[in-house]
Amino acid sequence: MTSIAPETRAAVLAALAARRSVPSAGLIEPGPTGEERATLLTLAARVPDHGMLTPWRFILIEGEARAALGARLAQAYREANGHMPEEKREKFAAIMGRLFPAPLAVVVVSRPVEHASIPLIEQELSAGAVCLNLLNAAHALGYAGIWVTGWAATHGEAVRLLGVGDGERVAGILHIGTAKEPPAERPRPDVAALTTRWAPPDA
């Protein structure tokens, strides 16, 4: 059994408690190096995976591909929303065009195995665990990130442009880079109010 050494346990817990999401527009260079990208993906893949099905995969968006994909998504948005007032349509198309400002974006694709004995929800939750592991790994390497979805992750033509195939879905688009400024804390759930203890009905 592998465990965290007592002398590092507090540091690990503090690091987990300190992670904050940073909007993609607030993520700048430098981004992860090639070696760091490999580390991020390796750690992201260390998740519960009942049946060892690997029901997820990665698509990396970086360099000049960011602007090229953004332009295609912007045009797809225009074509999909021809009914919308032009000013509003162009406003949101421009957002699509600037969708990848961070040095690196990782699309985590959920690809459940339909005929496996493992329930689909378990496979999809495994893909979600990959997204969170990726955020935590980026934080541990000194970077910041955010996990988003939205139109580009759900619209048919948009996901086709991303490279998502039949039977697949986008679990998340993870933007990763260096934070322009330290992110502010936000209100957190009242864990005690959300926690109960099970007891027999006749107890």
VENURJO-V155072 format. One record per helix or strand of 2 or more residues. SS is the DSSP state (hx for helix, st for strand). FROM is the first residue (numbers start at 1). TO is the last residue. Records with the same first field share a line. If there is no record, write none. Layout:
# VENURJO-V155072
SS->FROM-TO, FROM-TO
This chain:
# VENURJO-V155072
hx->6-18, 24-26, 34-44, 65-80, 86-97, 120-140, 151-154, 156-162, 192-194
st->27-28, 56-62, 104-110, 144-148, 169-179
